[in-house]
Amino acid sequence: MADIVVGVDGSPGSHVALCWALDEAERHGCGLRAVVGIGHGGPPRPEESDGLAERAAHVLHETVAATVPAGSAVHVAEEVVDQPGAEALLTVGHDARMIVVGARGRGVLHRLRVGSVSASVAVHSPAPVVIARGGDPAQTCGRPARAVAVGVDGSPNSLAALAWAAQEAYRRGVALIAVHAWLAAIPLPFAEAPGEITQALEEQAQAALDEAVATVRDALPAGLELRRRVVPDSPTQALLAAGRECDLVVVGARGHGGFAELLLGSVSHQCMIHCPTPVAIIRRR
C-alpha cells in the first residue's frame, strides 16, 4: 500500500501540511513519509554544507515529535534527501498515494520556499498533490466535517479529479459538490443576454455536468451524497466560493505546457494560491 508523502521544512506552513497529512494517513490506513530536501541544485557553499543534513534531520524530527501524538496508529518515516525541496518530494513521492505540501513557508534553512516547492510539485507530480492550508488545525478540532468540492468541465483531468474527490468525500463521510461554471462561456457582447439565451446556456451546462458524472459513474462509491451545482460564474470564482463552505477543493491539472500557470491550468493555479481551504490537484495517470 502506497504511503502519503509530506514536505516538512520547519515553517508554519509545513506544520499545517504535516497535521493534514497525518489525519489523511489515518483515514487511508497507510504510512506517512515526512521529507525535507537539502540539495542546493548546484555546488554547495562551505558555510551552508557544514552540518546541513544534521540540522535538517533535527528540525524534521522535532517537528514530527511535536505533531504526531504518542500511540498514533500511523507509522511516520523521517527522510532527509540530498536534493532541492521539490526534487526531493518528487523523487520520494513518485509512487506515493499523494504528496502534501504547505502553501508557503520560509524553510528550515532560509532557502526552502514552500510556495515555490508546492507549485513545482503540483506541475510535475503524477500523484495527487494537496496544498494544505487553513491555519492551526487545533482551531477546527471538533468541528463537524464539511463537504468536498470538485471542479468539473468534462476534460480528462477533471474527470480524474471527480473520481478522486468522490472517494475522498466517501472516506470522510461527507457530501461531494460537483461544480460546473458556465458564465465564462458567454461571449462578452452577450453578457446581458435575454433570459431564454441564458436559460439555454444553463441547460447545456447542466447536461455537460450530468454527462461528466455519468462517465465516471462506476468510480463513484455506493451511498455517496452527490450534489450537482451549475454556477453562473467563472470556474475560479465558483470554486473559491465553494472553498469557503468545504474542507477540500479538488481540481484537475492541465496538460504540459510552458509556465507553471499554463502547466497547471489557470483555474487550478488560482485555486492553489487563493483558496481558503486545502486544494488537491489531480492529473490523470
C-alpha positions in Angstrom: 0.0 0.0 0.0 1.4 3.4 -1.1 2.2 5.9 1.6 1.5 9.6 1.8 4.5 11.9 1.4 4.6 15.3 3.1 7.2 18.1 2.8 8.4 19.4 6.2 10.8 22.3 6.5 10.1 23.7 9.9 7.9 26.5 8.7 4.3 27.1 10.0 3.0 26.1 6.6 4.7 22.8 6.7 3.4 22.2 10.2 -0.1 22.6 8.8 0.8 20.2 6.0 2.1 17.6 8.4 -1.1 17.8 10.5 -3.3 17.5 7.5 -1.2 14.6 6.1 -1.3 12.8 9.4 -5.1 13.0 9.5 -5.3 11.8 5.9 -3.0 8.8 6.6 -5.3 7.8 9.4 -8.3 7.9 7.0 -6.4 5.8 4.4 -4.9 3.4 6.9 -1.4 4.0 5.4 2.0 5.2 6.4 3.4 8.7 6.2 6.8 9.8 4.9 8.0 13.2 6.2 10.6 14.6 3.8 13.0 17.5 3.8 15.2 18.3 0.8 18.6 19.9 1.5 20.1 19.9 -2.0 21.4 23.1 -3.5 20.8 22.4 -7.2 24.5 23.4 -7.6 27.8 23.4 -5.9 27.3 23.9 -2.1 28.9 26.7 -0.3 31.0 25.5 2.6 29.1 27.6 5.2 25.9 26.0 4.1 27.1 22.4 3.8 28.6 22.1 7.2 26.2 20.1 9.3 23.4 20.7 6.9 22.0 17.2 7.0 22.3 17.0 10.8 20.4 20.3 11.3 17.7 19.4 8.8 17.3 16.0 10.5 17.0 17.7 13.9 14.3 20.1 12.7 12.5 17.3 10.9 12.5 15.1 14.0 11.5 17.9 16.4 8.6 18.8 14.1 7.3 15.3 13.8 7.7 14.6 17.5 5.7 17.8 18.3 2.9 16.9 15.9 2.4 13.1 15.9 0.7 12.1 19.2 2.1 9.2 21.2 0.5 6.0 20.3 -0.5 7.1 16.8 -1.6 4.3 14.6 0.2 6.0 11.7 3.9 5.0 11.1 5.9 8.1 10.3 9.2 7.7 8.5 11.6 10.7 8.5 13.7 11.3 5.4 16.4 13.9 4.7 17.1 13.9 0.9 20.1 15.5 -0.7 18.1 17.2 -3.4 16.3 20.6 -3.6 12.8 20.6 -1.9 10.6 20.0 -5.0 13.0 17.4 -6.5 13.2 15.6 -3.1 9.4 15.3 -2.9 9.1 14.2 -6.5 11.7 11.6 -6.0 10.3 10.2 -2.8 6.7 10.6 -3.9 6.9 9.3 -7.5 4.7 6.3 -6.4 3.0 7.9 -3.4 -0.7 7.8 -2.6 -0.4 11.6 -2.6 2.1 14.4 -1.9 1.1 17.1 0.7 2.9 20.4 0.9 2.3 23.7 2.8 1.0 26.7 1.0 4.1 28.8 1.8 7.0 29.0 4.2 10.5 30.3 4.8 12.1 26.9 5.0 14.3 25.2 7.6 17.5 26.7 6.1 16.0 30.0 4.9 16.2 29.0 1.3 13.5 26.4 1.1 10.3 28.2 0.0 7.3 26.1 0.3 5.3 28.3 -2.1 7.7 27.6 -5.0 8.0 24.0 -4.0 4.3 23.5 -3.9 3.9 24.9 -7.4 6.7 22.9 -8.8 5.5 19.6 -7.3 1.9 20.3 -8.5 3.2 20.9 -12.0 5.3 17.7 -12.3 3.9 15.1 -10.0 1.8 12.3 -11.5 0.5 11.6 -8.0 -2.3 13.8 -6.4 -0.8 16.9 -4.8 -2.5 18.6 -1.9 -1.6 22.2 -0.9 -2.6 22.3 2.8 -3.7 25.5 4.4 -6.1 26.7 7.0 -4.1 27.8 10.0 -3.7 25.9 13.2 -5.6 22.5 12.9 -6.4 22.8 16.6 -8.8 25.6 15.7 -11.0 23.3 13.8 -10.8 20.4 16.2 -14.3 19.1 17.0 -15.9 21.0 14.1 -18.2 18.7 12.0 -16.6 17.6 8.8 -17.7 19.6 5.7 -18.2 18.7 2.1 -15.6 18.2 -0.6 -15.9 20.3 -3.8 -14.6 19.4 -7.2 -14.5 21.4 -10.4 -15.9 19.6 -13.4 -15.5 20.7 -17.0 -15.5 17.4 -18.9 -11.8 17.4 -19.5 -9.8 14.1 -18.8 -8.1 15.6 -15.8 -11.3 17.0 -14.4 -12.9 13.5 -14.8 -10.0 12.1 -12.9 -10.5 14.8 -10.2 -14.2 13.9 -10.0 -13.4 10.2 -9.4 -10.7 11.0 -6.8 -12.8 13.5 -5.0 -15.7 11.1 -4.8 -13.5 8.6 -3.0 -12.2 11.3 -0.7 -15.7 12.5 0.2 -16.9 9.0 0.9 -13.9 8.2 3.1 -14.7 11.4 5.1 -18.4 10.6 5.3 -19.4 13.9 3.7 -21.2 15.1 0.6 -19.4 15.7 -2.7 -20.3 19.0 -4.5 -19.6 18.8 -8.2 -19.2 22.4 -9.5 -19.6 23.3 -13.2 -19.3 27.1 -14.0 -20.7 28.4 -17.3 -20.7 32.2 -17.2 -17.3 32.3 -18.9 -18.9 30.6 -21.9 -21.0 33.7 -22.7 -19.3 36.0 -25.3 -18.8 39.5 -23.9 -21.4 41.2 -26.1 -24.0 38.8 -24.7 -23.1 39.3 -21.0 -26.6 40.7 -20.6 -28.2 38.2 -22.8 -32.0 37.6 -22.8 -33.4 35.2 -20.4 -34.0 32.4 -23.0 -30.4 32.5 -24.0 -29.0 32.3 -20.5 -31.5 29.5 -19.7 -30.3 27.6 -22.7 -26.7 28.0 -21.7 -27.5 26.9 -18.2 -29.3 23.8 -19.5 -26.3 23.0 -21.7 -24.0 23.4 -18.6 -26.3 21.1 -16.6 -26.2 18.5 -19.4 -22.4 18.7 -19.5 -22.2 18.1 -15.8 -24.6 15.2 -16.0 -22.5 13.7 -18.8 -19.3 14.0 -16.8 -20.9 12.3 -13.8 -22.2 9.5 -16.0 -18.8 9.0 -17.5 -17.3 8.2 -14.1 -20.4 6.6 -12.6 -18.6 3.3 -12.0 -15.9 5.1 -9.9 -18.5 6.7 -7.6 -19.0 4.8 -4.2 -22.4 3.5 -3.5 -24.1 5.7 -1.0 -22.1 8.8 -1.8 -24.2 12.0 -1.5 -23.5 13.9 -4.7 -24.7 17.5 -5.1 -24.5 18.9 -8.6 -24.0 22.7 -8.8 -24.2 24.6 -12.0 -22.9 28.2 -11.3 -23.3 31.3 -13.5 -19.7 32.5 -12.7 -16.2 31.9 -13.8 -14.7 28.5 -12.8 -12.2 30.1 -10.5 -14.7 32.2 -8.6 -17.2 29.3 -8.4 -14.6 27.1 -6.8 -13.2 29.8 -4.5 -16.8 30.3 -3.2 -17.2 26.6 -2.7 -14.0 26.5 -0.8 -15.5 28.8 1.9 -18.0 26.1 2.8 -15.9 22.9 2.2 -12.9 21.2 3.8 -11.3 20.4 0.5 -11.4 21.6 -3.1 -10.3 19.3 -5.9 -9.3 20.4 -9.4 -7.7 18.8 -12.4 -4.4 20.0 -13.7 -3.9 21.0 -17.3 -1.6 19.1 -19.6 2.0 20.1 -20.0 2.8 23.5 -21.5 5.1 26.3 -20.7 4.9 28.3 -17.5 3.5 27.0 -14.2 0.1 28.7 -14.7 -0.2 27.0 -18.1 1.0 23.7 -16.8 -1.5 23.7 -14.0 -4.2 25.5 -15.8 -5.3 29.0 -14.8 -8.1 27.7 -12.6 -6.1 25.2 -10.6 -3.3 27.8 -10.3 -5.6 30.4 -8.9 -7.3 28.0 -6.5 -3.9 26.9 -5.3 -3.0 30.5 -4.5 -6.3 31.9 -3.2 -8.5 29.1 -1.9 -9.0 29.4 1.9 -9.0 25.6 2.3 -6.7 22.8 1.2 -6.6 22.2 -2.6 -5.9 18.9 -4.3 -4.6 18.9 -7.8 -5.2 15.8 -9.8 -3.6 14.7 -13.1 -5.0 11.7 -14.9 -2.4 8.8 -14.8 
